[in-house]
Amino acid sequence: MGKIKSRLVKRTVRTLIEKGIPFEESFDHNKKILGREMPSKKLRNQIAGYASRVKRQEKDNALKVPEKK
């Protein structure tokens, strides 16, 4: 299987981040945050994984921005 995520997973992660859920780069931490509130274990894991990927990308993009002289 590839890294393609469904619209549901992407939309859910964006909504949860906007609500202020403190996701981190760690999959296990994100999984614990979501807890048992998700409708299924598979969906919870997909959301936790995608959230950690988004946070990692945000961190990398913040580091790559060159400073103006």
N, CA and C atoms as an extended XYZ file, in Angstrom:
207
Properties=species:S:1:pos:R:3:atomname:S:1:resname:S:1:resid:I:1 pbc="F F F"
N         0.848       -1.185        0.000 N   MET     1
C         0.000        0.000        0.000 CA  MET     1
C         0.888        1.240        0.000 C   MET     1
N         0.358        2.297       -0.606 N   GLY     2
C         1.107        3.538       -0.706 CA  GLY     2
C         0.820        4.484        0.439 C   GLY     2
N         1.279        5.708        0.275 N   LYS     3
C         1.099        6.721        1.312 CA  LYS     3
C        -0.128        7.596        1.047 C   LYS     3
N        -0.970        7.199        0.120 N   ILE     4
C        -2.135        8.010       -0.220 CA  ILE     4
C        -3.170        7.892        0.896 C   ILE     4
N        -3.616        9.031        1.411 N   LYS     5
C        -4.625        9.045        2.460 CA  LYS     5
C        -5.942        9.540        1.880 C   LYS     5
N        -7.024        9.061        2.422 N   SER     6
C        -8.332        9.453        1.925 CA  SER     6
C        -8.669       10.882        2.332 C   SER     6
N        -9.645       11.438        1.664 N   ARG     7
C       -10.094       12.800        1.983 CA  ARG     7
C       -10.588       12.885        3.418 C   ARG     7
N       -11.245       11.822        3.877 N   LEU     8
C       -11.768       11.813        5.237 CA  LEU     8
C       -10.651       12.001        6.259 C   LEU     8
N        -9.545       11.292        6.080 N   VAL     9
C        -8.426       11.379        7.022 CA  VAL     9
C        -7.825       12.778        6.980 C   VAL     9
N        -7.575       13.302        5.777 N   LYS    10
C        -6.965       14.626        5.649 CA  LYS    10
C        -7.872       15.714        6.216 C   LYS    10
N        -9.153       15.646        5.908 N   ARG    11
C       -10.106       16.642        6.393 CA  ARG    11
C       -10.209       16.590        7.912 C   ARG    11
N       -10.235       15.389        8.470 N   THR    12
C       -10.342       15.227        9.920 CA  THR    12
C        -9.125       15.799       10.629 C   THR    12
N        -7.933       15.530       10.102 N   VAL    13
C        -6.708       16.044       10.723 CA  VAL    13
C        -6.692       17.566       10.671 C   VAL    13
N        -7.042       18.145        9.510 N   ARG    14
C        -7.065       19.612        9.415 CA  ARG    14
C        -8.048       20.207       10.418 C   ARG    14
N        -9.217       19.595       10.554 N   THR    15
C       -10.231       20.087       11.494 CA  THR    15
C        -9.740       19.992       12.933 C   THR    15
N        -9.120       18.879       13.291 N   LEU    16
C        -8.634       18.703       14.662 CA  LEU    16
C        -7.497       19.667       14.986 C   LEU    16
N        -6.619       19.935       14.011 N   ILE    17
C        -5.531       20.882       14.240 CA  ILE    17
C        -6.095       22.284       14.433 C   ILE    17
N        -7.118       22.644       13.639 N   GLU    18
C        -7.743       23.969       13.785 CA  GLU    18
C        -8.419       24.118       15.135 C   GLU    18
N        -8.949       23.029       15.681 N   LYS    19
C        -9.601       23.076       16.992 CA  LYS    19
C        -8.604       23.220       18.127 C   LYS    19
N        -7.313       22.989       17.839 N   GLY    20
C        -6.293       23.186       18.861 CA  GLY    20
C        -5.833       21.912       19.539 C   GLY    20
N        -6.073       20.768       18.943 N   ILE    21
C        -5.591       19.512       19.505 CA  ILE    21
C        -4.056       19.514       19.420 C   ILE    21
N        -3.360       19.256       20.515 N   PRO    22
C        -1.885       19.359       20.520 CA  PRO    22
C        -1.199       18.127       19.952 C   PRO    22
N        -1.252       17.951       18.648 N   PHE    23
C        -0.562       16.829       18.008 CA  PHE    23
C         0.938       17.079       18.006 C   PHE    23
N         1.710       15.992       17.976 N   GLU    24
C         3.163       16.068       17.919 CA  GLU    24
C         3.656       15.205       16.772 C   GLU    24
N         4.966       15.085       16.634 N   GLU    25
C         5.546       14.271       15.579 CA  GLU    25
C         5.505       12.784       15.900 C   GLU    25
N         5.181       12.428       17.115 N   SER    26
C         5.170       11.039       17.554 CA  SER    26
C         3.816       10.385       17.277 C   SER    26
N         3.843        9.279       16.548 N   PHE    27
C         2.624        8.537       16.244 CA  PHE    27
C         1.964        8.036       17.525 C   PHE    27
N         2.764        7.468       18.431 N   ASP    28
C         2.207        6.907       19.663 CA  ASP    28
C         1.533        7.970       20.523 C   ASP    28
N         2.128        9.150       20.589 N   HIS    29
C         1.528       10.242       21.362 CA  HIS    29
C         0.191       10.662       20.737 C   HIS    29
N         0.170       10.797       19.422 N   ASN    30
C        -1.057       11.186       18.733 CA  ASN    30
C        -2.145       10.129       18.900 C   ASN    30
N        -1.744        8.872       18.898 N   LYS    31
C        -2.690        7.776       19.072 CA  LYS    31
C        -3.338        7.837       20.459 C   LYS    31
N        -2.535        8.176       21.471 N   LYS    32
C        -3.067        8.286       22.828 CA  LYS    32
C        -4.007        9.480       22.949 C   LYS    32
N        -3.697       10.573       22.244 N   ILE    33
C        -4.570       11.749       22.285 CA  ILE    33
C        -5.949       11.407       21.732 C   ILE    33
N        -5.962       10.676       20.616 N   LEU    34
C        -7.232       10.325       19.988 CA  LEU    34
C        -8.004        9.308       20.811 C   LEU    34
N        -7.281        8.446       21.506 N   GLY    35
C        -7.899        7.496       22.430 CA  GLY    35
C        -8.962        6.629       21.803 C   GLY    35
N       -10.006        6.428       22.527 N   ARG    36
C       -11.091        5.547       22.091 CA  ARG    36
C       -12.250        6.315       21.468 C   ARG    36
N       -12.039        7.586       21.154 N   GLU    37
C       -13.112        8.408       20.613 CA  GLU    37
C       -13.345        8.180       19.122 C   GLU    37
N       -12.410        7.524       18.451 N   MET    38
C       -12.530        7.285       17.025 CA  MET    38
C       -13.462        6.092       16.782 C   MET    38
N       -14.133        6.077       15.644 N   PRO    39
C       -15.077        4.992       15.378 CA  PRO    39
C       -14.416        3.626       15.160 C   PRO    39
N       -13.166        3.608       14.705 N   SER    40
C       -12.488        2.331       14.529 CA  SER    40
C       -10.997        2.483       14.795 C   SER    40
N       -10.357        1.363       15.087 N   LYS    41
C        -8.936        1.374       15.377 CA  LYS    41
C        -8.132        1.749       14.131 C   LYS    41
N        -8.552        1.230       12.979 N   LYS    42
C        -7.837        1.513       11.733 CA  LYS    42
C        -7.880        3.006       11.405 C   LYS    42
N        -9.042        3.622       11.538 N   LEU    43
C        -9.181        5.050       11.253 CA  LEU    43
C        -8.386        5.883       12.248 C   LEU    43
N        -8.399        5.489       13.515 N   ARG    44
C        -7.621        6.204       14.535 CA  ARG    44
C        -6.136        6.180       14.193 C   ARG    44
N        -5.633        5.023       13.777 N   ASN    45
C        -4.222        4.903       13.444 CA  ASN    45
C        -3.868        5.717       12.202 C   ASN    45
N        -4.759        5.741       11.207 N   GLN    46
C        -4.505        6.529       10.009 CA  GLN    46
C        -4.457        8.010       10.334 C   GLN    46
N        -5.382        8.474       11.174 N   ILE    47
C        -5.426        9.884       11.557 CA  ILE    47
C        -4.186       10.245       12.372 C   ILE    47
N        -3.806        9.387       13.309 N   ALA    48
C        -2.614        9.653       14.130 CA  ALA    48
C        -1.357        9.691       13.265 C   ALA    48
N        -1.252        8.800       12.330 N   GLY    49
C        -0.098        8.765       11.444 CA  GLY    49
C        -0.022        9.976       10.541 C   GLY    49
N        -1.154       10.365        9.976 N   TYR    50
C        -1.162       11.531        9.090 CA  TYR    50
C        -0.889       12.809        9.881 C   TYR    50
N        -1.405       12.894       11.101 N   ALA    51
C        -1.163       14.070       11.932 CA  ALA    51
C         0.321       14.198       12.259 C   ALA    51
N         0.987       13.091       12.543 N   SER    52
C         2.421       13.159       12.830 CA  SER    52
C         3.189       13.557       11.578 C   SER    52
N         2.748       13.109       10.426 N   ARG    53
C         3.406       13.485        9.167 CA  ARG    53
C         3.241       14.978        8.897 C   ARG    53
N         2.047       15.513        9.131 N   VAL    54
C         1.794       16.942        8.919 CA  VAL    54
C         2.655       17.782        9.852 C   VAL    54
N         2.740       17.384       11.119 N   LYS    55
C         3.552       18.133       12.083 CA  LYS    55
C         5.029       18.094       11.708 C   LYS    55
N         5.511       16.939       11.229 N   ARG    56
C         6.896       16.822       10.813 CA  ARG    56
C         7.163       17.726        9.606 C   ARG    56
N         6.219       17.792        8.664 N   GLN    57
C         6.374       18.651        7.494 CA  GLN    57
C         6.370       20.120        7.893 C   GLN    57
N         5.511       20.493        8.847 N   GLU    58
C         5.475       21.885        9.316 CA  GLU    58
C         6.818       22.265        9.934 C   GLU    58
N         7.395       21.354       10.714 N   LYS    59
C         8.689       21.624       11.345 CA  LYS    59
C         9.783       21.771       10.289 C   LYS    59
N         9.802       20.873        9.313 N   ASP    60
C        10.813       20.937        8.251 CA  ASP    60
C        10.669       22.206        7.429 C   ASP    60
N         9.454       22.609        7.128 N   ASN    61
C         9.234       23.833        6.349 CA  ASN    61
C         9.661       25.072        7.132 C   ASN    61
N         9.466       25.054        8.433 N   ALA    62
C         9.878       26.196        9.255 CA  ALA    62
C        11.403       26.318        9.289 C   ALA    62
N        12.099       25.187        9.232 N   LEU    63
C        13.558       25.211        9.255 CA  LEU    63
C        14.150       25.596        7.908 C   LEU    63
N        13.433       25.316        6.819 N   LYS    64
C        13.955       25.581        5.474 CA  LYS    64
C        13.778       27.018        5.017 C   LYS    64
N        12.958       27.800        5.696 N   VAL    65
C        12.711       29.177        5.288 CA  VAL    65
C        13.986       30.004        5.511 C   VAL    65
N        14.580       30.513        4.439 N   PRO    66
C        15.813       31.298        4.608 CA  PRO    66
C        15.501       32.689        5.174 C   PRO    66
N        16.416       33.178        5.961 N   GLU    67
C        16.252       34.519        6.533 CA  GLU    67
C        16.684       35.562        5.520 C   GLU    67
N        15.976       36.672        5.497 N   LYS    68
C        16.328       37.767        4.586 CA  LYS    68
C        17.460       38.574        5.187 C   LYS    68
N        18.377       39.013        4.328 N   LYS    69
C        19.515       39.810        4.804 CA  LYS    69
C        19.293       41.268        4.562 C   LYS    69
